[in-house]
Amino acid sequence: MKIFFALMISCFFVLSVPAQINKATHAKPDPNKKVQVVEASCGKCKLGLPGKSCQLAVRIGENAYYVDGASIDDFGDAHAHDGFCNSIRKAEVQGEVVNDQFKVTYFKLLPEAKKSKEKKNN
């Protein structure tokens, strides 16, 4: 009986691990379309968009749009110190603006820029 419970607990942990993986990329880029580098963040918290909840948004040029096709939770905890509600990140995207939403077909979050040693020491 102890072996059965140990096996059940092990299965629970093994099955829950894939839920913790970041989805850094949605689909693959279309080689026939331009990949844009944009700012990505929470539309409500960081990009000044109206809304009642935290949602992924991108800023293309001077305009910000909520994203349709990727979720703010696909890239980790939005409320962590480096999450979308507390920072603006760069991302490679493909898609188009339709009805004031960015319909994304490809989204890849770029690594954060390294801070210089001077900034870390201050």
C-alpha positions in Angstrom: 0.0 0.0 0.0 2.9 2.4 0.8 4.3 1.7 -2.7 1.0 2.5 -4.3 0.8 5.9 -2.5 4.4 6.7 -3.3 3.7 5.8 -7.0 0.7 8.1 -7.0 2.6 11.0 -5.5 5.4 10.5 -8.0 3.0 10.5 -10.9 1.4 13.7 -9.6 4.8 15.5 -9.6 5.8 14.1 -13.0 2.6 15.2 -14.6 2.7 18.7 -13.1 6.2 19.6 -14.3 5.2 20.4 -17.9 2.8 23.0 -16.6 5.7 25.0 -15.4 7.4 25.3 -18.8 7.5 28.8 -20.3 6.0 29.1 -23.8 8.6 31.4 -25.2 7.4 31.0 -28.8 4.0 30.8 -30.3 4.2 28.9 -33.6 7.1 29.5 -36.0 7.7 32.7 -38.0 6.4 32.8 -41.5 9.6 33.3 -43.7 7.5 35.4 -46.1 6.4 38.0 -43.6 8.4 40.6 -41.7 9.3 39.9 -38.1 9.0 43.0 -35.9 10.7 43.8 -32.7 8.2 45.4 -30.3 7.8 46.3 -26.7 5.6 43.8 -24.8 4.1 44.2 -21.4 0.9 44.4 -19.5 -1.5 46.7 -21.3 -3.2 48.0 -18.2 -0.2 48.2 -15.8 2.6 49.4 -18.2 1.2 50.5 -21.6 -1.7 52.7 -20.4 -4.5 50.7 -22.1 -8.0 50.7 -20.5 -9.0 47.4 -18.9 -10.1 45.7 -15.7 -7.5 42.9 -15.7 -3.9 42.3 -16.6 -3.5 41.3 -20.3 -0.6 41.0 -22.7 -0.1 44.0 -25.0 2.4 45.2 -27.5 3.6 48.7 -28.4 4.2 49.1 -32.2 5.6 52.6 -32.8 3.5 55.0 -30.7 0.4 52.7 -30.5 -0.3 49.9 -28.0 -2.6 47.0 -28.7 -3.9 44.1 -26.6 -2.7 40.8 -28.0 -5.0 38.1 -29.4 -3.3 34.7 -29.7 -1.0 34.8 -26.7 -1.6 35.2 -23.0 0.2 37.2 -20.4 0.5 33.9 -18.4 2.3 32.1 -21.2 5.6 33.8 -20.2 5.7 33.2 -16.4 4.2 35.1 -13.5 3.1 38.5 -14.7 3.4 39.9 -11.2 7.0 38.8 -10.5 9.7 41.4 -10.3 10.6 40.8 -13.9 7.0 40.0 -15.1 5.0 41.9 -17.6 3.1 43.9 -14.9 6.4 45.3 -13.6 8.6 45.5 -16.7 8.5 46.2 -20.4 10.3 43.6 -22.5 11.3 43.3 -26.2 9.7 40.6 -28.3 9.8 39.4 -31.9 6.3 39.2 -33.4 4.4 38.6 -36.5 0.7 39.4 -37.0 -1.6 42.2 -37.9 -3.8 44.8 -36.2 -7.5 44.0 -36.6 -10.2 45.9 -34.7 -7.6 47.6 -32.4 -6.1 44.2 -31.4 -2.9 42.7 -32.5 -3.7 39.2 -33.9 -0.4 37.4 -33.3 0.8 34.5 -35.3 4.3 34.4 -33.9 5.6 35.7 -30.5 9.1 35.2 -29.1 10.1 37.0 -25.9 13.7 38.2 -26.2 16.2 37.8 -23.3 16.5 40.8 -21.0 19.3 43.1 -21.7 22.2 42.8 -19.3 22.6 45.7 -16.9 26.0 47.3 -16.7 28.1 46.7 -13.6 27.9 50.5 -12.8 24.1 50.3 -12.6 24.2 47.3 -10.3 26.6 48.9 -7.9 24.5 52.1 -7.5 
